[in-house]
Structures are given as structure tokens and as C-alpha cells.
Amino acid sequence: MGKLFIVIGILFVIIGLVWTFIGKLPGDIVIKKGNFTMYFPIVTSIVISIILSIIFFIFGRFR
């Protein structure tokens, strides 16, 4: 059980690092009007979707 928590923790650290580096990519929409800011992470969502699709495809092949 302890090994599982270590693996989950490492995965969270990796996800956090990736999120830090690809958090705001060119192509994401930012609307700033006065005191209001709206952020649409369209490109970031597409990149994360592609990465997760590749990871799940690879895990599916080994299963």
C-alpha cells in the first residue's frame, strides 16, 4: 500500500511540473476588461488531451 502512495505522489509531482510549463500556451484566449479577466485554455486543453490519449493507448497495448 505504501508503494502505491509513493507512485501516486510521484505522478502528482510530474503532473504539477507539466502544468507549470504548459499552463499558458500561445493560442489560449485571455479577455481582460477593466477589473474582469476571463481565461480560456483551449490550446492547453488540446495538448493535455493528446498526451493523455497517447498514455492510455500505450497502457492499453500492454494490457
Secondary structure as UniProt FT lines:
FT   HELIX           2..21
FT   TURN            26..27
FT   STRAND          29..33
FT   TURN            34..35
FT   STRAND          36..40
FT   HELIX           42..62
//
